[in-house]
């Protein structure tokens, strides 16, 4: 299997090289050259455990890794999940399910991909006898999950940019209280989009990137998207057969990577009816799927900070398919968007997607409603997904983070303060973070000083 850039100006790479490269040198994002058809395999997948299913799914993509090695990598990636099902699917009543994706080491859905990616990096370091420096930007959960995927792994260093003061206190502590020497949490002045823009400029410096063996850990890394496809498949297989063809996955998302993974699985032959893109008040994706206009607006800090994003980097992958897999057209659209901050799509196909928008004023009420109706506590991001549930479909809501990561919001809503032992332990550990401007030159200088 080869992987190509959405912008068509980078040679095709094998899986391991695409993972190590992260962002394509032409500024595009890697995608499989062809998408496999899994429709004939669904019957034999039904009885597999989560790690077994993940291995079966990935083996068709990671063809340059020997099967035994890939199986060991996958197996090691799901040993730190607290629930034996890894991604338990729970019923809240007729036609309504919650897919719990917060049982990993950092209590957020990002663990599914980043535990795997950390082990893929470690495997590459061993096999190639090289070191690697990993760079990412986060609006909350990605940074912690990326860090926990690489904690103490030989031959690696990880640099995570995050908007200072714009993540929850416990999200920050997960990044700055690890005590590991290969972890560098960089608190950036500004928004997530400022951090993401600096990251993209650094990756555009091919000389620096090569010299420091730099790899991207954000959802721009193709391994992350493929790993996230698996929990959609796992959940779909556990639905009653009569409900499988009428299911809509309701996905809290800011960067589009999470919902893109489900959509790609649909393109691989899994008969999912549709997806609802659930945004917070930073609603660029809601506006896109309701009006066809993709327009940047100002970021407003919210109760669901991981979704405080205006430039959804994974949208470029969806765009590639939407314009008929035409890289020249992708380059044209992305150039227009970069220049003007907006792009309007004519005849934009929204048949598979619907969208909802949830303001901060609405979040506490939704948390109250779900707790009162179902005895279930949701975090602010998952609450956004409960804003609108389609009555004529089977809905699977992706619960993307543990409520314990947002105790103040939950307590204010329902009078209960959720806790978790792993988070409580962080409160006594020293904070080690590095304040830095969202200036690519300053970030490059920091990486030069601390890289492996």
N, C-alpha and C positions, 0 to 999 in steps of 0.2 A: 504494500500500500504506500502510495506517495501522497504528499501534501503540497498543495499549491496556495499561492497568495491570492487574496481577493483582488489585488491590483495588477496581477499578471506580469510583473517585472522582476520576479525572483525565481530562480530555478527550483523545480520540485525537489522536496527533501523527504527522506524517510522519517518515520515516527520519532525516533530518538533525536535526530537533528532538528526536527521541527519543534520538539519540546524544549531542547536546549537553547534554541534561537528565540523562541517566544514570539516577539513581534517581527514580522518579515522585514528584511532590509529595505524594501520599497515602501514601507509604511503600512502595508496591508496586513491582513490576518490570515493565518493558515486554516485551510479546510481540506478534508479528504478529497482526493482527485475524483473519486466516485463514492456514492453512498451505497452500502450493501443493502440487500433486502432480507429482513429477518422474519418475514411473515410466515415462512415455512417452518421456522424453528420455535415458534412460540409454544407449541404443545410440549416440547421436551424441556423448555425452560421453567415450566410452572413449578416443579418440585425442588428447584435449586435454592440453596442458601444465598444470602446476599454476596459473600465473597465468590462463590461458585458462579453466580450469574455475572458478576463483574468481570471475571476472567473470561468467560465465554463471549461476552460482548466485546471486550478489548482485544482479544487475540486476533480478530480480523483487521484491526488497525495497527497494532504494535507488532507488525510482522518481522521487524528486525531484532526483536528480543526473543531468545529461545523460550518456547512454551513453559518449560520447567522454571526458568528464571522469572517469567512474567507471573506465573502462578504464585511463586514465593513472595514477589513484590505485592501483589494484590492481597494475599493472605495476611501479610504483616500490616497492611494499611487499615484493616478493620478490626484489630484486636483491642483497641482502646475505646470502643463504643459501649456505653453502659447497658443498653438494651440488647438482649440476645438476638432480636430480629434486625438490629442495626437501624433499619428505617421502618418502624412499626406503623401500620395503617389502622387507624382507630375510627370506629363509627360513632357519629354524634346523633344518629337518627336516620330516618328515611332519606335516602339519596344524598346524604351528607357525610363526608369522611374528612379526617385530618391525617396528613402524612407527616409524622413527626421526624424532623431532620436535625434535631438538636441534642442528640445523645452522644456526640463525639467529644473529644477532649476540650474544645473551646465552646461547646454548647451552641453551635450554629451550623447551618447547612454547608458552610464552606469547608468543613472538615472532610466531607466526602471526597472532594477533589484534592484537597491540599495535603491530607495524609498520604494519598497516593502519589502526588507530585513530589513530595519530599523524598519518598522512597525511590522514585524514578531518578531523581537527581543523585541520590546516594549511590544507586546502581551505576549510573554513568561515571561518577567520580572513580569508583572502584575499577570498572572495566577499562576506562580510557586513561586511568592514572593521571587525571587532571583535577584541578580545583574549579569551583564555580562560585560566582557572586550573583546572588539573586536580588532583584530590585522589584518592588511593588508599591502601589499606592492603594490606600484603603479609605473607605468612608465609615469603617467600623469593624465588621467581622472578618473580612479577608485578611487583614494584617495579622490578627491573632492566630487565625487558622494556618496561615503560611508560616509564621514563626514556629508554631507547635509542630508543624510538619518537618522542620529542619533543626529543631533544638539539639545542639551538641553534635550534629552529624559531621564527621571528619571531612575536611576539604571543602567546606561550604561556609559562606557568610551571607547573611540576609539583611537587607536594608529596606525598611518599610516607611514610606512617607504617609503621614496622616494629618488632617487639618486640626491644628491645636485648638482645643476648647470646643470642638464640634463632634466629638464622639462621646459616648456615655462614659462616666468615670470607671466603670468596671471593664468596658471594652478597652479603655486605655491601659488599665492595670494589667490586663492580659498581655499587652505588648511590652510594657516597660518594667515589669517585675519578674522577668524570667531568671535573671542571674546568670545567663549563659553568655560566654564571651563572643560567640559568633552572631549575636543578635544586636541590631542597631535600629532603634525606634527614632525616627526623625520627625519631630513635631513642626509642621510647616505653617507659616503665617498664611491665612487665606482659607479657601474652600478645597473640597476634594478635587474639583475640576482643575484648580490651580496646580495641585500636586500631580494629577494625571497628565496635564499638559507638559509639566517639567519632565516627567518620566518619558513621555513620547519623544521629546526633543533629545534627551540623553540617548535613547535607543536609536535615534536618527544619526548619531555620531558614530559611524561605522568603525573608525579607528579606535576610539575609546572603548566601544563595545567589544571589539575583538581583543584588545590588549588586556582587558580585565575579565574576559570570559563571562560576560554579563548575560543573564537570562531573566525573562519576565515571569512573574508569578501571578499577575492579575488574570482576570478571566479572558484577556487577550490570548493566553496560552491555550492551545488546542487541547492539551491533556485535561484541563479543567472542564471544558465543555463536554468532552466525551465521558468523563467520569460522572458528570451530573446526569447524563442520559440514563444511567443505570437505575437511579431511584425512581424515575418515571416508569420504566419497564417493570421494576420490582412491584410497584404499587398497582400497576395495571393488571399484572398477573394474579394479584390477590383479590381483585374485585370479583363478585359473582359474575359468571359468564354472561348472564342476561344484561348486566350493566356495562360491560366493557365497551360496547360500540357507542354508548351514549354519554361517555364521561367527558367532563370539562375540568381541566386542571386550572385552579385559581392560584396565581403566582404573584406574591409580593416581589416587586423588582424595580431596580433603578438603573442598572447597567445592562439589562436585557439578556445577560448571559444565562441566567437561570431558566427563563422561559424559552430561550433559543434552544437549549438542550432538549426540552420536551418536543419542540417543533421539529428538530432534526430527527428525533426518534420516530415521529409521525411520518416523515419523509422516507424512513427506512422500513416502512411497511407495517407499523403498529397502528391499528385502527382507532386512534384517539379522535373524538369528535371535534374538540377545540380547546382553546386556552383563553383565559381571562387575564389580562395584564393589569395588576392592581398596583397603583402608584399612591404615594403620599401627596402632599401639597406641591411637591416639585414634580410636575406632571407632564414633562415633555412627551413621554410615551403615551399617556392618555390622550393628549392633544393630537399626536400622530395618528393613533388608531381611530379617532373619532372625526378628524377633519382632513387628514392626509398631509398636514403641514408639520414639518420637523423644524422647530424653532427654539433656539436657546433663550431662556429667561434667567433672571437672577435666582440664585440658590437661597432658599429661606430655611434656616435651621428648624428642625422639627422634632417631634417625639419619636420618630422612626428614622434615626440619623443615618443608618446604612443605605437609605434610599434618597439621601440628599445629594442628588446628581442631576446635571442638566445635559451632559454629553454622554449618551449611552454607547460606550465603545463597541459593544458586541452587535449593535445594530448593523454595522458594516457587513457582517456575515449574512444576515438576513437580506440585506440589500443586494448582495451578490446573486442570490437566487431570484430575488424579485425582478431583477433586470435581465433575466435570462442567462446568468453566468457569463456576463460580458464585462471583463476587467476594465476596458476602456470607459464603459459607461459608469462603473463604480468610481473610477478616478475622477470623472467629470462631476458626478454628484458630490463626492467628498470635497473636491476643490471648491465648488460653489458654496457648500455648507461652511467650509473653513473661512471663505472670504466674506460671506454675508451673514453667517450665523443662522441661516434658515434654508430650507428647501421644501418646495411643494410638489407632491407626487400627483400626477394625473392618473385617474383610473386605478388608484391604489387598492390592491386586493385585501379586503379585511374579512374575507369569508371565514377564515379559521380563527381569527382573533376578535375578542371584544375587550373593553377596557373599563376601568373604574378609577375614581379619584377620591381620596380621603383626606380631609383637612385635620389639623391638630385639634380643632374644636370637636370633631366627631370621634376621635380615637377613644377617649375615656368612656363615652357612651356605648361604643361597640364592645369594649372589654366588659363592661357591666352586663350588656345584653347576653353575650356568649356565656358568661359565668352564671347568670340567672337562669338561662334557658337550658344549658347543658352541663352545668357544674364543671366547666372547663375554663382554664386560665390561658389566655393568649398574650404574647408579647405585642408591642405596638405595631411592628411590621406585619405580623400575621393578622392583627386586627384590621389593617387596611384591606386585606383580602376578603374579610367578611362584610365589607360595605355593601356589596351587591352579589347575591347568589341567585343564579338562574333557576327558577322553579321547575322548568321542563327538562332539566338535565341532572345527571348524577354529578355532584361536585366533589372534587378532591382538593382541599385547601392545603397548600404547602406551608407548614409551620416551620418558619426559617430560623428561629432563635428561641432559647429558653426564656421564659418570663423572668427568671432570676437575674438576668443581665440588665433588667430595667425595673428595679424594685420601687423606685420613687413613683414612676408612672402607674404601676400596678396598684400600689398602696393608695394613691390618690383616687384611683377609679373604684376599687372594691374594698378598700380597708384591709387588704391582706398584703404582707410584704414577703414575696417569695425569696427563698435563699437556696444556695447550693454550696456544699463543702469546698469545692474547688475555688469558688469565687471568694468565699470567706477567708480562705488561706492567703489570698493575694493581698488582703487589706493590711497585713503585717509586714509585707516584704518591701524593701527599699525600691524607690522609683529611680530608674536610669533612663533618661531620654535626652535627646539632643535637639535643641531648638534651632531651626534653620529657615531661611527665606526660601520661597518657591522659585529659586534662581538656579537654573541648570548648572551654571559655572560653579556655584558654591556646593551644590550636591555632588558634582563630579569630583571636586577637590576633597570632599569628605570620603567618598568611595575610594579614591586613590590612596588615602592615608590608612584606611581600615580594611581594604580588600585582602583576600587570601590568594 
